[in-house]
């Protein structure tokens, strides 16, 4: 079984070099997926990889 890394919104903002509000916008609009653990929102490394892949696909189409 492989290990899954789960990041906070703040950590994802730092990884993507964007603001926290931008990450919440991406979550709200469904562009970036997440999981909830109780009241905590976490974005897994798989969610991040899927998000970046979707950006690359969209850029390739332009």
C-alpha positions in Angstrom: 0.0 0.0 0.0 1.4 3.4 -1.0 1.5 6.4 1.3 -0.8 9.3 0.5 0.2 12.8 1.5 -2.6 15.1 2.6 -1.9 18.9 2.6 -3.7 21.8 4.3 -5.1 24.7 2.2 -2.2 26.8 3.3 0.4 24.2 2.3 -1.2 23.8 -1.2 -1.2 27.6 -1.6 2.5 27.6 -0.9 3.2 24.6 -3.2 1.3 26.3 -6.1 2.7 29.7 -5.2 -0.8 31.3 -5.0 -2.9 32.8 -2.2 -5.1 30.9 0.2 -8.2 32.6 -1.3 -7.2 31.2 -4.7 -7.1 27.7 -3.3 -10.5 28.1 -1.7 -11.8 29.4 -5.1 -10.4 26.3 -6.9 -12.0 24.1 -4.3 -15.4 25.9 -4.5 -15.5 25.8 -8.3 -14.5 22.1 -8.4 -11.3 22.6 -10.2 -9.4 21.2 -7.3 -10.7 18.2 -5.3 -10.3 17.6 -1.6 -11.4 15.4 1.3 -12.8 16.2 4.7 -11.6 14.6 7.8 -14.0 15.8 10.4 -14.1 19.5 10.0 -10.6 19.6 8.4 -10.2 20.1 4.6 -7.2 18.3 3.1 -5.9 18.1 -0.5 -4.1 14.9 -1.3 -1.1 14.6 -3.6 -3.3 12.8 -6.1 -5.7 15.7 -6.1 -2.8 18.1 -6.8 -1.5 15.8 -9.6 -4.9 15.7 -11.2 -5.3 19.4 -11.0 -1.9 20.1 -12.6 -2.6 17.5 -15.3 -5.9 19.3 -16.1 -4.1 22.6 -16.4 -1.5 21.0 -18.8 -4.4 19.5 -20.9 -6.1 22.8 -21.1 -2.9 24.6 -22.2 -2.2 22.0 -24.8 -5.7 22.6 -26.4 -5.1 26.4 -26.7 
